[in-house]
Amino acid sequence: MRDHLYIFFFMIQFSSGCILSNERQTIEITGYTGGSVVLPCSCAHPQSTVNTFTWELFGSGGRWIQVFEDEKYSGRRVLFNESSPQNLSLLISDLRQEDEGMYRCKTEQSTSIQLTVKGCDLVQNTKATIAVTGYAGESVVLPCSCSELLAKPEQIQWMYIVEKAFKEIYPNEKSERHKNRVKLLNQTSPGNLSLHISALTTEDEGDYYCSVSSQTVSYRLLVEVTLRTEKPHIHTSISLSTLQPSHQTQELEPPQQPHDTSQYLLILVAVFPLALILTFLALSSRYAKMFSEIRAPGYQRPFSVRVPVENSFISDSSSGICRCLL
């Protein structure tokens, strides 16, 4: 009986088609101009069968417009239901500000999605002129960026004034002066519109303009010419001039030669051992003479000996010290 109930409920769900996961809910999605966005929509049950569905946009006229019938989405819309029949999500690429609005995924039920598309608003002050200084032979960057770095502007244009006339230097290089020397720094951030100019010359001085839609930022570039000296060469020349006489100092009086000191040192080294030898010889001859006298025959060394004498032989007048020669 339980198995029959399961089969009954399954048949009811199967016959009812696709029940949306977010039925009767409004989902808020944010995208950026130039980017892509996915509007989610799917069936709640993986075994559901989608009989029919559609995507609609609530238009300015107060009515719903079929997305797949609107030419403005041509080449920019993709569905996922080919690989997964229950996945009805919609991918919109190369977003534009006009894509913003209320969308609806509609089957037997419907799910609403509010899409917000953020565009490019320039960070820099559009009412003031930004002064930038560069140096001849080097590179310079003119800063220009969107407040949302993920937002890619629909149109970007860099211009340069030549003889009171505007010349476009990006994206179309209409100025031969800047050809092959300008590029944007937006490899990682679409909203970074800064202009890089390489191999600067004094002819690059002037007024530049970064233009996005109706917004424009002005710049005044000043190119300075400086004499560049490399520090390693400066240090080398100073050390050489200190240790070696240059051609300009050859007429100066040559410094005192240091060989006199070496001669005195040589004489001292030669005399000092000789003095030691003479001192040694004098001392050795003296001690040799003393030893020869001691060892000579007949030499008697005097010494004193106290001999006890009996009292009978000594009178009061005989007191004193007797010397005995041996």
C-alpha positions as protocol buffer text, in pm:
chain_id: "A"
residue {
  index: 1
  type: MET
  ca { x: 0 y: 0 z: 0 }
}
residue {
  index: 2
  type: ARG
  ca { x: 282 y: 243 z: 86 }
}
residue {
  index: 3
  type: ASP
  ca { x: 453 y: 177 z: -248 }
}
residue {
  index: 4
  type: HIS
  ca { x: 131 y: 262 z: -430 }
}
residue {
  index: 5
  type: LEU
  ca { x: 110 y: 593 z: -245 }
}
residue {
  index: 6
  type: TYR
  ca { x: 467 y: 685 z: -349 }
}
residue {
  index: 7
  type: ILE
  ca { x: 385 y: 608 z: -710 }
}
residue {
  index: 8
  type: PHE
  ca { x: 66 y: 814 z: -685 }
}
residue {
  index: 9
  type: PHE
  ca { x: 245 y: 1122 z: -546 }
}
residue {
  index: 10
  type: PHE
  ca { x: 520 y: 1088 z: -806 }
}
residue {
  index: 11
  type: MET
  ca { x: 267 y: 1079 z: -1087 }
}
residue {
  index: 12
  type: ILE
  ca { x: 94 y: 1390 z: -949 }
}
residue {
  index: 13
  type: GLN
  ca { x: 429 y: 1579 z: -933 }
}
residue {
  index: 14
  type: PHE
  ca { x: 532 y: 1455 z: -1276 }
}
residue {
  index: 15
  type: SER
  ca { x: 203 y: 1560 z: -1430 }
}
residue {
  index: 16
  type: SER
  ca { x: 217 y: 1903 z: -1267 }
}
residue {
  index: 17
  type: GLY
  ca { x: 537 y: 1990 z: -1461 }
}
residue {
  index: 18
  type: CYS
  ca { x: 816 y: 2214 z: -1322 }
}
residue {
  index: 19
  type: ILE
  ca { x: 765 y: 2362 z: -979 }
}
residue {
  index: 20
  type: LEU
  ca { x: 1018 y: 2646 z: -944 }
}
residue {
  index: 21
  type: SER
  ca { x: 1261 y: 2652 z: -651 }
}
residue {
  index: 22
  type: ASN
  ca { x: 1198 y: 3019 z: -577 }
}
residue {
  index: 23
  type: GLU
  ca { x: 833 y: 3037 z: -665 }
}
residue {
  index: 24
  type: ARG
  ca { x: 670 y: 3377 z: -608 }
}
residue {
  index: 25
  type: GLN
  ca { x: 993 y: 3528 z: -472 }
}
residue {
  index: 26
  type: THR
  ca { x: 1189 y: 3831 z: -593 }
}
residue {
  index: 27
  type: ILE
  ca { x: 1566 y: 3786 z: -623 }
}
residue {
  index: 28
  type: GLU
  ca { x: 1800 y: 4087 z: -647 }
}
residue {
  index: 29
  type: ILE
  ca { x: 2103 y: 4054 z: -877 }
}
residue {
  index: 30
  type: THR
  ca { x: 2377 y: 4314 z: -942 }
}
residue {
  index: 31
  type: GLY
  ca { x: 2588 y: 4327 z: -1258 }
}
residue {
  index: 32
  type: TYR
  ca { x: 2840 y: 4565 z: -1418 }
}
residue {
  index: 33
  type: THR
  ca { x: 2850 y: 4713 z: -1764 }
}
residue {
  index: 34
  type: GLY
  ca { x: 3063 y: 4509 z: -1999 }
}
residue {
  index: 35
  type: GLY
  ca { x: 3038 y: 4202 z: -1775 }
}
residue {
  index: 36
  type: SER
  ca { x: 2806 y: 3903 z: -1754 }
}
residue {
  index: 37
  type: VAL
  ca { x: 2533 y: 3795 z: -1516 }
}
residue {
  index: 38
  type: VAL
  ca { x: 2327 y: 3479 z: -1455 }
}
residue {
  index: 39
  type: LEU
  ca { x: 1958 y: 3508 z: -1368 }
}
residue {
  index: 40
  type: PRO
  ca { x: 1882 y: 3187 z: -1171 }
}
residue {
  index: 41
  type: CYS
  ca { x: 1576 y: 2974 z: -1237 }
}
residue {
  index: 42
  type: SER
  ca { x: 1535 y: 2598 z: -1191 }
}
residue {
  index: 43
  type: CYS
  ca { x: 1285 y: 2327 z: -1111 }
}
residue {
  index: 44
  type: ALA
  ca { x: 1263 y: 2213 z: -750 }
}
residue {
  index: 45
  type: HIS
  ca { x: 1253 y: 1843 z: -840 }
}
residue {
  index: 46
  type: PRO
  ca { x: 1533 y: 1697 z: -1057 }
}
residue {
  index: 47
  type: GLN
  ca { x: 1287 y: 1460 z: -1233 }
}
residue {
  index: 48
  type: SER
  ca { x: 1046 y: 1736 z: -1332 }
}
residue {
  index: 49
  type: THR
  ca { x: 944 y: 1777 z: -1692 }
}
residue {
  index: 50
  type: VAL
  ca { x: 937 y: 2130 z: -1832 }
}
residue {
  index: 51
  type: ASN
  ca { x: 650 y: 2164 z: -2073 }
}
residue {
  index: 52
  type: THR
  ca { x: 706 y: 2528 z: -2158 }
}
residue {
  index: 53
  type: PHE
  ca { x: 880 y: 2831 z: -2009 }
}
residue {
  index: 54
  type: THR
  ca { x: 979 y: 3181 z: -2103 }
}
residue {
  index: 55
  type: TRP
  ca { x: 1186 y: 3479 z: -1987 }
}
residue {
  index: 56
  type: GLU
  ca { x: 1026 y: 3821 z: -1980 }
}
residue {
  index: 57
  type: LEU
  ca { x: 1136 y: 4178 z: -1906 }
}
residue {
  index: 58
  type: PHE
  ca { x: 897 y: 4437 z: -1770 }
}
residue {
  index: 59
  type: GLY
  ca { x: 923 y: 4716 z: -2022 }
}
residue {
  index: 60
  type: SER
  ca { x: 883 y: 5090 z: -1989 }
}
residue {
  index: 61
  type: GLY
  ca { x: 541 y: 5068 z: -2153 }
}
residue {
  index: 62
  type: GLY
  ca { x: 402 y: 4875 z: -1860 }
}
residue {
  index: 63
  type: ARG
  ca { x: 398 y: 4537 z: -2034 }
}
residue {
  index: 64
  type: TRP
  ca { x: 610 y: 4223 z: -2033 }
}
residue {
  index: 65
  type: ILE
  ca { x: 853 y: 4181 z: -2325 }
}
residue {
  index: 66
  type: GLN
  ca { x: 978 y: 3840 z: -2442 }
}
residue {
  index: 67
  type: VAL
  ca { x: 1357 y: 3839 z: -2395 }
}
residue {
  index: 68
  type: PHE
  ca { x: 1414 y: 3592 z: -2678 }
}
residue {
  index: 69
  type: GLU
  ca { x: 1213 y: 3807 z: -2913 }
}
residue {
  index: 70
  type: ASP
  ca { x: 1396 y: 4130 z: -2834 }
}
residue {
  index: 71
  type: GLU
  ca { x: 1680 y: 4206 z: -3080 }
}
residue {
  index: 72
  type: LYS
  ca { x: 1884 y: 4398 z: -2823 }
}
residue {
  index: 73
  type: TYR
  ca { x: 1972 y: 4065 z: -2658 }
}
residue {
  index: 74
  type: SER
  ca { x: 2079 y: 3905 z: -2985 }
}
residue {
  index: 75
  type: GLY
  ca { x: 2410 y: 3724 z: -2940 }
}
residue {
  index: 76
  type: ARG
  ca { x: 2413 y: 3801 z: -2566 }
}
residue {
  index: 77
  type: ARG
  ca { x: 2166 y: 3548 z: -2421 }
}
residue {
  index: 78
  type: VAL
  ca { x: 2234 y: 3184 z: -2333 }
}
residue {
  index: 79
  type: LEU
  ca { x: 2018 y: 2916 z: -2166 }
}
residue {
  index: 80
  type: PHE
  ca { x: 2145 y: 2622 z: -1963 }
}
residue {
  index: 81
  type: ASN
  ca { x: 1858 y: 2380 z: -2023 }
}
residue {
  index: 82
  type: GLU
  ca { x: 2029 y: 2203 z: -2311 }
}
residue {
  index: 83
  type: SER
  ca { x: 2274 y: 2027 z: -2075 }
}
residue {
  index: 84
  type: SER
  ca { x: 2035 y: 2023 z: -1778 }
}
residue {
  index: 85
  type: PRO
  ca { x: 1662 y: 2034 z: -1868 }
}
residue {
  index: 86
  type: GLN
  ca { x: 1563 y: 2142 z: -1517 }
}
residue {
  index: 87
  type: ASN
  ca { x: 1804 y: 2439 z: -1519 }
}
residue {
  index: 88
  type: LEU
  ca { x: 1621 y: 2732 z: -1679 }
}
residue {
  index: 89
  type: SER
  ca { x: 1875 y: 3002 z: -1580 }
}
residue {
  index: 90
  type: LEU
  ca { x: 1952 y: 3282 z: -1823 }
}
residue {
  index: 91
  type: LEU
  ca { x: 2302 y: 3417 z: -1896 }
}
residue {
  index: 92
  type: ILE
  ca { x: 2329 y: 3772 z: -2030 }
}
residue {
  index: 93
  type: SER
  ca { x: 2674 y: 3884 z: -2146 }
}
residue {
  index: 94
  type: ASP
  ca { x: 2815 y: 4226 z: -2239 }
}
residue {
  index: 95
  type: LEU
  ca { x: 2579 y: 4398 z: -1996 }
}
residue {
  index: 96
  type: ARG
  ca { x: 2447 y: 4741 z: -2076 }
}
residue {
  index: 97
  type: GLN
  ca { x: 2269 y: 4997 z: -1863 }
}
residue {
  index: 98
  type: GLU
  ca { x: 1951 y: 4942 z: -2064 }
}
residue {
  index: 99
  type: ASP
  ca { x: 1947 y: 4576 z: -1950 }
}
residue {
  index: 100
  type: GLU
  ca { x: 1854 y: 4689 z: -1599 }
}
residue {
  index: 101
  type: GLY
  ca { x: 1500 y: 4607 z: -1485 }
}
residue {
  index: 102
  type: MET
  ca { x: 1258 y: 4341 z: -1359 }
}
residue {
  index: 103
  type: TYR
  ca { x: 1284 y: 3996 z: -1520 }
}
residue {
  index: 104
  type: ARG
  ca { x: 1051 y: 3702 z: -1483 }
}
residue {
  index: 105
  type: CYS
  ca { x: 1110 y: 3330 z: -1531 }
}
residue {
  index: 106
  type: LYS
  ca { x: 770 y: 3182 z: -1610 }
}
residue {
  index: 107
  type: THR
  ca { x: 651 y: 2821 z: -1627 }
}
residue {
  index: 108
  type: GLU
  ca { x: 330 y: 2707 z: -1462 }
}
residue {
  index: 109
  type: GLN
  ca { x: 455 y: 2936 z: -1184 }
}
residue {
  index: 110
  type: SER
  ca { x: 690 y: 3234 z: -1200 }
}
residue {
  index: 111
  type: THR
  ca { x: 996 y: 3377 z: -1025 }
}
residue {
  index: 112
  type: SER
  ca { x: 1088 y: 3748 z: -1039 }
}
residue {
  index: 113
  type: ILE
  ca { x: 1445 y: 3885 z: -1053 }
}
residue {
  index: 114
  type: GLN
  ca { x: 1541 y: 4250 z: -1011 }
}
residue {
  index: 115
  type: LEU
  ca { x: 1858 y: 4318 z: -1211 }
}
residue {
  index: 116
  type: THR
  ca { x: 2067 y: 4625 z: -1129 }
}
residue {
  index: 117
  type: VAL
  ca { x: 2344 y: 4722 z: -1374 }
}
residue {
  index: 118
  type: LYS
  ca { x: 2615 y: 4956 z: -1245 }
}
residue {
  index: 119
  type: GLY
  ca { x: 2791 y: 5170 z: -1502 }
}
residue {
  index: 120
  type: CYS
  ca { x: 3105 y: 5380 z: -1510 }
}
residue {
  index: 121
  type: ASP
  ca { x: 3110 y: 5707 z: -1317 }
}
residue {
  index: 122
  type: LEU
  ca { x: 3449 y: 5875 z: -1337 }
}
residue {
  index: 123
  type: VAL
  ca { x: 3630 y: 5923 z: -1007 }
}
residue {
  index: 124
  type: GLN
  ca { x: 3825 y: 6228 z: -1121 }
}
residue {
  index: 125
  type: ASN
  ca { x: 3677 y: 6578 z: -1100 }
}
residue {
  index: 126
  type: THR
  ca { x: 3527 y: 6662 z: -1436 }
}
residue {
  index: 127
  type: LYS
  ca { x: 3531 y: 7037 z: -1367 }
}
residue {
  index: 128
  type: ALA
  ca { x: 3902 y: 7084 z: -1296 }
}
residue {
  index: 129
  type: THR
  ca { x: 4213 y: 7033 z: -1508 }
}
residue {
  index: 130
  type: ILE
  ca { x: 4461 y: 6781 z: -1368 }
}
residue {
  index: 131
  type: ALA
  ca { x: 4826 y: 6877 z: -1408 }
}
residue {
  index: 132
  type: VAL
  ca { x: 5070 y: 6592 z: -1486 }
}
residue {
  index: 133
  type: THR
  ca { x: 5448 y: 6622 z: -1524 }
}
residue {
  index: 134
  type: GLY
  ca { x: 5662 y: 6380 z: -1724 }
}
residue {
  index: 135
  type: TYR
  ca { x: 6025 y: 6364 z: -1834 }
}
residue {
  index: 136
  type: ALA
  ca { x: 6161 y: 6337 z: -2185 }
}
residue {
  index: 137
  type: GLY
  ca { x: 6256 y: 5983 z: -2281 }
}
residue {
  index: 138
  type: GLU
  ca { x: 6052 y: 5826 z: -2002 }
}
residue {
  index: 139
  type: SER
  ca { x: 5686 y: 5724 z: -1958 }
}
residue {
  index: 140
  type: VAL
  ca { x: 5387 y: 5891 z: -1796 }
}
residue {
  index: 141
  type: VAL
  ca { x: 5037 y: 5781 z: -1686 }
}
residue {
  index: 142
  type: LEU
  ca { x: 4733 y: 6005 z: -1713 }
}
residue {
  index: 143
  type: PRO
  ca { x: 4494 y: 5873 z: -1440 }
}
residue {
  index: 144
  type: CYS
  ca { x: 4133 y: 5806 z: -1532 }
}
residue {
  index: 145
  type: SER
  ca { x: 3908 y: 5542 z: -1371 }
}
residue {
  index: 146
  type: CYS
  ca { x: 3550 y: 5446 z: -1292 }
}
residue {
  index: 147
  type: SER
  ca { x: 3417 y: 5448 z: -938 }
}
residue {
  index: 148
  type: GLU
  ca { x: 3330 y: 5079 z: -995 }
}
residue {
  index: 149
  type: LEU
  ca { x: 3649 y: 4911 z: -1118 }
}
residue {
  index: 150
  type: LEU
  ca { x: 3447 y: 4610 z: -1239 }
}
residue {
  index: 151
  type: ALA
  ca { x: 3237 y: 4832 z: -1464 }
}
residue {
  index: 152
  type: LYS
  ca { x: 3356 y: 4857 z: -1821 }
}
residue {
  index: 153
  type: PRO
  ca { x: 3232 y: 5170 z: -1998 }
}
residue {
  index: 154
  type: GLU
  ca { x: 3039 y: 5119 z: -2316 }
}
residue {
  index: 155
  type: GLN
  ca { x: 3261 y: 5376 z: -2484 }
}
residue {
  index: 156
  type: ILE
  ca { x: 3600 y: 5521 z: -2390 }
}
residue {
  index: 157
  type: GLN
  ca { x: 3789 y: 5784 z: -2584 }
}
residue {
  index: 158
  type: TRP
  ca { x: 4119 y: 5966 z: -2527 }
}
residue {
  index: 159
  type: MET
  ca { x: 4178 y: 6286 z: -2721 }
}
residue {
  index: 160
  type: TYR
  ca { x: 4462 y: 6534 z: -2769 }
}
residue {
  index: 161
  type: ILE
  ca { x: 4442 y: 6894 z: -2886 }
}
residue {
  index: 162
  type: VAL
  ca { x: 4663 y: 6972 z: -3186 }
}
residue {
  index: 163
  type: GLU
  ca { x: 4643 y: 7320 z: -3338 }
}
residue {
  index: 164
  type: LYS
  ca { x: 4313 y: 7386 z: -3160 }
}
residue {
  index: 165
  type: ALA
  ca { x: 4163 y: 7066 z: -3300 }
}
residue {
  index: 166
  type: PHE
  ca { x: 4081 y: 6738 z: -3122 }
}
residue {
  index: 167
  type: LYS
  ca { x: 4278 y: 6433 z: -3234 }
}
residue {
  index: 168
  type: GLU
  ca { x: 4175 y: 6088 z: -3109 }
}
residue {
  index: 169
  type: ILE
  ca { x: 4469 y: 5887 z: -2978 }
}
residue {
  index: 170
  type: TYR
  ca { x: 4268 y: 5596 z: -2829 }
}
residue {
  index: 171
  type: PRO
  ca { x: 4116 y: 5362 z: -2934 }
}
residue {
  index: 172
  type: ASN
  ca { x: 4178 y: 5495 z: -3285 }
}
residue {
  index: 173
  type: GLU
  ca { x: 4522 y: 5650 z: -3321 }
}
residue {
  index: 174
  type: LYS
  ca { x: 4449 y: 5942 z: -3547 }
}
residue {
  index: 175
  type: SER
  ca { x: 4754 y: 6132 z: -3424 }
}
residue {
  index: 176
  type: GLU
  ca { x: 5077 y: 6020 z: -3589 }
}
residue {
  index: 177
  type: ARG
  ca { x: 5266 y: 6179 z: -3304 }
}
residue {
  index: 178
  type: HIS
  ca { x: 5137 y: 5921 z: -3055 }
}
residue {
  index: 179
  type: LYS
  ca { x: 5130 y: 5617 z: -3282 }
}
residue {
  index: 180
  type: ASN
  ca { x: 5240 y: 5291 z: -3112 }
}
residue {
  index: 181
  type: ARG
  ca { x: 5316 y: 5479 z: -2789 }
}
residue {
  index: 182
  type: VAL
  ca { x: 4981 y: 5477 z: -2605 }
}
residue {
  index: 183
  type: LYS
  ca { x: 4787 y: 5201 z: -2427 }
}
residue {
  index: 184
  type: LEU
  ca { x: 4535 y: 5152 z: -2145 }
}
residue {
  index: 185
  type: LEU
  ca { x: 4624 y: 5004 z: -1806 }
}
residue {
  index: 186
  type: ASN
  ca { x: 4307 y: 4794 z: -1769 }
}
residue {
  index: 187
  type: GLN
  ca { x: 4449 y: 4442 z: -1800 }
}
residue {
  index: 188
  type: THR
  ca { x: 4301 y: 4336 z: -1464 }
}
residue {
  index: 189
  type: SER
  ca { x: 4043 y: 4607 z: -1387 }
}
residue {
  index: 190
  type: PRO
  ca { x: 3797 y: 4702 z: -1664 }
}
residue {
  index: 191
  type: GLY
  ca { x: 3726 y: 5029 z: -1485 }
}
residue {
  index: 192
  type: ASN
  ca { x: 4088 y: 5145 z: -1499 }
}
residue {
  index: 193
  type: LEU
  ca { x: 4098 y: 5374 z: -1803 }
}
residue {
  index: 194
  type: SER
  ca { x: 4435 y: 5538 z: -1732 }
}
residue {
  index: 195
  type: LEU
  ca { x: 4645 y: 5617 z: -2039 }
}
residue {
  index: 196
  type: HIS
  ca { x: 5012 y: 5515 z: -2057 }
}
residue {
  index: 197
  type: ILE
  ca { x: 5235 y: 5719 z: -2289 }
}
residue {
  index: 198
  type: SER
  ca { x: 5590 y: 5595 z: -2351 }
}
residue {
  index: 199
  type: ALA
  ca { x: 5902 y: 5759 z: -2499 }
}
residue {
  index: 200
  type: LEU
  ca { x: 5794 y: 6111 z: -2407 }
}
residue {
  index: 201
  type: THR
  ca { x: 5910 y: 6409 z: -2610 }
}
residue {
  index: 202
  type: THR
  ca { x: 5856 y: 6779 z: -2565 }
}
residue {
  index: 203
  type: GLU
  ca { x: 5606 y: 6764 z: -2852 }
}
residue {
  index: 204
  type: ASP
  ca { x: 5376 y: 6555 z: -2630 }
}
residue {
  index: 205
  type: GLU
  ca { x: 5305 y: 6857 z: -2411 }
}
residue {
  index: 206
  type: GLY
  ca { x: 4952 y: 6985 z: -2421 }
}
residue {
  index: 207
  type: ASP
  ca { x: 4591 y: 6916 z: -2321 }
}
residue {
  index: 208
  type: TYR
  ca { x: 4443 y: 6566 z: -2306 }
}
residue {
  index: 209
  type: TYR
  ca { x: 4086 y: 6448 z: -2243 }
}
residue {
  index: 210
  type: CYS
  ca { x: 3941 y: 6122 z: -2106 }
}
residue {
  index: 211
  type: SER
  ca { x: 3582 y: 6090 z: -2227 }
}
residue {
  index: 212
  type: VAL
  ca { x: 3327 y: 5831 z: -2106 }
}
residue {
  index: 213
  type: SER
  ca { x: 2971 y: 5873 z: -2236 }
}
residue {
  index: 214
  type: SER
  ca { x: 2883 y: 6228 z: -2129 }
}
residue {
  index: 215
  type: GLN
  ca { x: 3166 y: 6259 z: -1874 }
}
residue {
  index: 216
  type: THR
  ca { x: 3502 y: 6419 z: -1957 }
}
residue {
  index: 217
  type: VAL
  ca { x: 3817 y: 6478 z: -1752 }
}
residue {
  index: 218
  type: SER
  ca { x: 4084 y: 6719 z: -1878 }
}
residue {
  index: 219
  type: TYR
  ca { x: 4462 y: 6699 z: -1824 }
}
residue {
  index: 220
  type: ARG
  ca { x: 4757 y: 6927 z: -1894 }
}
residue {
  index: 221
  type: LEU
  ca { x: 5081 y: 6741 z: -1958 }
}
residue {
  index: 222
  type: LEU
  ca { x: 5416 y: 6913 z: -1902 }
}
residue {
  index: 223
  type: VAL
  ca { x: 5731 y: 6740 z: -2031 }
}
residue {
  index: 224
  type: GLU
  ca { x: 6062 y: 6841 z: -1871 }
}
residue {
  index: 225
  type: VAL
  ca { x: 6407 y: 6781 z: -2016 }
}
residue {
  index: 226
  type: THR
  ca { x: 6674 y: 6693 z: -1759 }
}
residue {
  index: 227
  type: LEU
  ca { x: 7038 y: 6588 z: -1782 }
}
residue {
  index: 228
  type: ARG
  ca { x: 7048 y: 6237 z: -1648 }
}
residue {
  index: 229
  type: THR
  ca { x: 7365 y: 6124 z: -1476 }
}
residue {
  index: 230
  type: GLU
  ca { x: 7398 y: 5777 z: -1340 }
}
residue {
  index: 231
  type: LYS
  ca { x: 7513 y: 5764 z: -980 }
}
residue {
  index: 232
  type: PRO
  ca { x: 7746 y: 5462 z: -1018 }
}
residue {
  index: 233
  type: HIS
  ca { x: 7958 y: 5653 z: -1270 }
}
residue {
  index: 234
  type: ILE
  ca { x: 7973 y: 5954 z: -1037 }
}
residue {
  index: 235
  type: HIS
  ca { x: 8105 y: 5743 z: -750 }
}
residue {
  index: 236
  type: THR
  ca { x: 8361 y: 5577 z: -976 }
}
residue {
  index: 237
  type: SER
  ca { x: 8500 y: 5907 z: -1101 }
}
residue {
  index: 238
  type: ILE
  ca { x: 8532 y: 6039 z: -746 }
}
residue {
  index: 239
  type: SER
  ca { x: 8722 y: 5735 z: -624 }
}
residue {
  index: 240
  type: LEU
  ca { x: 8957 y: 5746 z: -923 }
}
residue {
  index: 241
  type: SER
  ca { x: 9030 y: 6114 z: -876 }
}
residue {
  index: 242
  type: THR
  ca { x: 9110 y: 6050 z: -511 }
}
residue {
  index: 243
  type: LEU
  ca { x: 9344 y: 5757 z: -557 }
}
residue {
  index: 244
  type: GLN
  ca { x: 9508 y: 5839 z: -890 }
}
residue {
  index: 245
  type: PRO
  ca { x: 9637 y: 6176 z: -1021 }
}
residue {
  index: 246
  type: SER
  ca { x: 9436 y: 6303 z: -1314 }
}
residue {
  index: 247
  type: HIS
  ca { x: 9570 y: 6484 z: -1618 }
}
residue {
  index: 248
  type: GLN
  ca { x: 9477 y: 6816 z: -1460 }
}
residue {
  index: 249
  type: THR
  ca { x: 9684 y: 6749 z: -1147 }
}
residue {
  index: 250
  type: GLN
  ca { x: 10008 y: 6630 z: -1312 }
}
residue {
  index: 251
  type: GLU
  ca { x: 10175 y: 6973 z: -1267 }
}
residue {
  index: 252
  type: LEU
  ca { x: 10141 y: 6964 z: -890 }
}
residue {
  index: 253
  type: GLU
  ca { x: 10452 y: 6903 z: -674 }
}
residue {
  index: 254
  type: PRO
  ca { x: 10489 y: 6527 z: -630 }
}
residue {
  index: 255
  type: PRO
  ca { x: 10442 y: 6403 z: -276 }
}
residue {
  index: 256
  type: GLN
  ca { x: 10741 y: 6313 z: -59 }
}
residue {
  index: 257
  type: GLN
  ca { x: 10867 y: 5969 z: -142 }
}
residue {
  index: 258
  type: PRO
  ca { x: 10818 y: 5719 z: 136 }
}
residue {
  index: 259
  type: HIS
  ca { x: 11148 y: 5526 z: 71 }
}
residue {
  index: 260
  type: ASP
  ca { x: 11350 y: 5737 z: 332 }
}
residue {
  index: 261
  type: THR
  ca { x: 11153 y: 5582 z: 614 }
}
residue {
  index: 262
  type: SER
  ca { x: 11223 y: 5239 z: 476 }
}
residue {
  index: 263
  type: GLN
  ca { x: 11600 y: 5309 z: 475 }
}
residue {
  index: 264
  type: TYR
  ca { x: 11593 y: 5406 z: 844 }
}
residue {
  index: 265
  type: LEU
  ca { x: 11402 y: 5094 z: 919 }
}
residue {
  index: 266
  type: LEU
  ca { x: 11655 y: 4884 z: 731 }
}
residue {
  index: 267
  type: ILE
  ca { x: 11950 y: 5037 z: 924 }
}
residue {
  index: 268
  type: LEU
  ca { x: 11771 y: 4976 z: 1255 }
}
residue {
  index: 269
  type: VAL
  ca { x: 11704 y: 4615 z: 1166 }
}
residue {
  index: 270
  type: ALA
  ca { x: 12072 y: 4563 z: 1077 }
}
residue {
  index: 271
  type: VAL
  ca { x: 12224 y: 4741 z: 1385 }
}
residue {
  index: 272
  type: PHE
  ca { x: 11998 y: 4589 z: 1650 }
}
residue {
  index: 273
  type: PRO
  ca { x: 12118 y: 4228 z: 1612 }
}
residue {
  index: 274
  type: LEU
  ca { x: 12483 y: 4348 z: 1605 }
}
residue {
  index: 275
  type: ALA
  ca { x: 12436 y: 4529 z: 1937 }
}
residue {
  index: 276
  type: LEU
  ca { x: 12289 y: 4215 z: 2088 }
}
residue {
  index: 277
  type: ILE
  ca { x: 12588 y: 4010 z: 1970 }
}
residue {
  index: 278
  type: LEU
  ca { x: 12843 y: 4253 z: 2114 }
}
residue {
  index: 279
  type: THR
  ca { x: 12663 y: 4261 z: 2450 }
}
residue {
  index: 280
  type: PHE
  ca { x: 12660 y: 3884 z: 2461 }
}
residue {
  index: 281
  type: LEU
  ca { x: 13032 y: 3861 z: 2384 }
}
residue {
  index: 282
  type: ALA
  ca { x: 13122 y: 4113 z: 2658 }
}
residue {
  index: 283
  type: LEU
  ca { x: 12925 y: 3928 z: 2922 }
}
residue {
  index: 284
  type: SER
  ca { x: 13059 y: 3592 z: 2819 }
}
residue {
  index: 285
  type: SER
  ca { x: 13426 y: 3708 z: 2842 }
}
residue {
  index: 286
  type: ARG
  ca { x: 13371 y: 3847 z: 3191 }
}
residue {
  index: 287
  type: TYR
  ca { x: 13220 y: 3529 z: 3326 }
}
residue {
  index: 288
  type: ALA
  ca { x: 13492 y: 3321 z: 3159 }
}
residue {
  index: 289
  type: LYS
  ca { x: 13765 y: 3515 z: 3346 }
}
residue {
  index: 290
  type: MET
  ca { x: 13596 y: 3461 z: 3680 }
}
residue {
  index: 291
  type: PHE
  ca { x: 13569 y: 3085 z: 3624 }
}
residue {
  index: 292
  type: SER
  ca { x: 13935 y: 3063 z: 3522 }
}
residue {
  index: 293
  type: GLU
  ca { x: 14059 y: 3223 z: 3848 }
}
residue {
  index: 294
  type: ILE
  ca { x: 13854 y: 2986 z: 4058 }
}
residue {
  index: 295
  type: ARG
  ca { x: 13989 y: 2681 z: 3881 }
}
residue {
  index: 296
  type: ALA
  ca { x: 14360 y: 2799 z: 3892 }
}
residue {
  index: 297
  type: PRO
  ca { x: 14606 y: 2584 z: 4113 }
}
residue {
  index: 298
  type: GLY
  ca { x: 14705 y: 2724 z: 4459 }
}
residue {
  index: 299
  type: TYR
  ca { x: 14386 y: 2916 z: 4490 }
}
residue {
  index: 300
  type: GLN
  ca { x: 14262 y: 2908 z: 4850 }
}
residue {
  index: 301
  type: ARG
  ca { x: 13935 y: 3040 z: 4951 }
}
residue {
  index: 302
  type: PRO
  ca { x: 13936 y: 3180 z: 5305 }
}
residue {
  index: 303
  type: PHE
  ca { x: 13665 y: 3078 z: 5546 }
}
residue {
  index: 304
  type: SER
  ca { x: 13612 y: 3099 z: 5922 }
}
residue {
  index: 305
  type: VAL
  ca { x: 13569 y: 2808 z: 6162 }
}
residue {
  index: 306
  type: ARG
  ca { x: 13492 y: 2825 z: 6528 }
}
residue {
  index: 307
  type: VAL
  ca { x: 13695 y: 2567 z: 6723 }
}
residue {
  index: 308
  type: PRO
  ca { x: 13614 y: 2493 z: 7085 }
}
residue {
  index: 309
  type: VAL
  ca { x: 13915 y: 2537 z: 7315 }
}
residue {
  index: 310
  type: GLU
  ca { x: 13932 y: 2431 z: 7667 }
}
residue {
  index: 311
  type: ASN
  ca { x: 13930 y: 2700 z: 7930 }
}
residue {
  index: 312
  type: SER
  ca { x: 14263 y: 2608 z: 8073 }
}
residue {
  index: 313
  type: PHE
  ca { x: 14442 y: 2727 z: 7764 }
}
residue {
  index: 314
  type: ILE
  ca { x: 14265 y: 3054 z: 7732 }
}
residue {
  index: 315
  type: SER
  ca { x: 14312 y: 3351 z: 7945 }
}
residue {
  index: 316
  type: ASP
  ca { x: 14113 y: 3664 z: 7963 }
}
residue {
  index: 317
  type: SER
  ca { x: 14360 y: 3840 z: 7739 }
}
residue {
  index: 318
  type: SER
  ca { x: 14345 y: 3575 z: 7469 }
}
residue {
  index: 319
  type: SER
  ca { x: 13988 y: 3641 z: 7356 }
}
residue {
  index: 320
  type: GLY
  ca { x: 13937 y: 3687 z: 6980 }
}
residue {
  index: 321
  type: ILE
  ca { x: 13898 y: 3493 z: 6654 }
}
residue {
  index: 322
  type: CYS
  ca { x: 14164 y: 3256 z: 6528 }
}
residue {
  index: 323
  type: ARG
  ca { x: 14212 y: 3195 z: 6153 }
}
residue {
  index: 324
  type: CYS
  ca { x: 14322 y: 2859 z: 6033 }
}
residue {
  index: 325
  type: LEU
  ca { x: 14456 y: 2816 z: 5689 }
}
residue {
  index: 326
  type: LEU
  ca { x: 14390 y: 2476 z: 5530 }
}
